[in-house]
Amino acid sequence: AQAGLSHRPTATGADADGLRSQEALDRCERWAHKRIKSQSKLNPFPRKKGHLRLATCDSTNTTDTRAMTAAKSIVHVAGYASCGFYKRAKSVVASLALLFPQRIQLVDHEFASRDEYRQWLIHETKFRDDVAKLNGNLRASKHASSPFCWLAGTADGCDAADITEFIGGCDDTLDWCRKFATPGPKGGDDRKEATMVPDGHSSDHKHDYDLLILGGGSGGLAASKEAAALGAKVAVLDYVKPSPAGSTWGLGGTCVNVGCIPKKLMHNAALLSEGYKHDLPHYGVGVTKEAFDANYGMSSDNEAAVQSWEMLRSNVQNHVKGLNFKYRVDLREKEVKYLNRLGTFVDAHTVETVDKKGNKDTVTFSRCIIAVGGRPTPLTC
């Protein structure tokens, strides 16, 4: 009975059983954003109690919604279009609905203006009073700001009798979302604290290592040192195949060798060069009396500084090599074995390794972490 919902997409077939395909979810997302975008062109003000234009981030139809009520939180967010607090609360709930489509559904009630919103909430339909009366929550009867958020049994939860819980305003909604997303007992009334589950590993496995990590980047190095600190016998396998341009690098991964670190150093060099030319002379730094007199006391830009690319490149590479050495020392101090070899799986507990000279060996392990990262595929054009 909601205005403007005649073309709302619904799930069918396997989707109706809750096994929605990514395509169906994407289709519904596009529809929801389109509806939200066009809201200002429609009149959302209800003629009767409970009649609101809705936009939902879930493609489940009414029948499915009622069947999944016990497992899903249907969150209603009402507010007016220009309210920043309403937009924020709606955005956070929409994000959770996208991440946990089987657990959360967003139902959006958006009004074109503040006056229309308050008319619905306080004056004409007195929605907040009905919520307070039926749910025994006095906070609802005093709530006059935007947004007004609640939980209901269905997506048609504009009838106060269908409301299961009054959440509150923006801050209350954000607190509710934090509680939902928090692991452990604080994450819900009946949620159990996360615990480690045995995966079958045994200390008498008779393999070379308890843990073998493929990849010596940020993730692999962090995991190896943490596992070693907990008493595991760990080895890190790291080997860099030459890039299409023939480049190779040392331990530390893309970020340290050919990514973040050299990029930031070169970026800083560019900023310093710009600062020398355009900023420093206007602060009086490096300005001689002769230059001051020649410009009649007015500052001017410096001439462009002479830049030595060879020196910059050499210093950046030396800094990166220093980091490579530091990481190797760090692994040795943490008693992690570093193997500069390329690994290939032989079976579930064996890897064949090849060094840069072509020498082959095998390494066995109880558990393995694959942290090799990725590399762009070269274009053929």
DAVEN-V137170 format. One line per field, one symbol per residue. ss: DSSP state (H for helix, E for strand, C for the rest). burial: # if it has 9 or more other C-alpha atoms within 8 Angstrom, else .. Layout:
ss->???
burial->???
This chain:
ss->CCCCCCCCCCCCCCHHHCCCCHHHHHHHHHHHHHHHHCHHHCCCCCCCCCCCCEEECCCCCHHHHHHCCCCCEEEEEEEECCCHHHHHHHHHHHHHHHHCCCCEEEEEEEECCHHHHHHHHHHCCCHHHHHHHHHCCHHHHHCCCCCEEEEECCCCCCCHHHEEEEEECHHHHHHHHHHHHCCCHHHCCCCCCCCCCCCCCCCCCCCCEEEEEECCCHHHHHHHHHHHHCCCCEEEECCCCCCCCCCCCCCCHHHHHHCHHHHHHHHHHHHHHHHHHHCHHHHCCCCCHHHHHHCCCCCCCCCCCCCCHHHHHHHHHHHHHHHHHHHHHHHHHCCEEEECCEEEEEECCEEEEECCCCCEEEEEEEEEEECCCCCCCCCCC
burial->..#.......#...##.#.#...##..##.##..#...#....###..#.###########..###..#..##########.#.######.###.###..#.############.#######..#########.#.#..##.#..##########.####.###.#####.###.####....#####..#.................##########.##..##.##...#######...........##############.##......##########.........#..#...#.##.........#...##..##.###.##..##.#.###..###.....#######.......#######.##.........
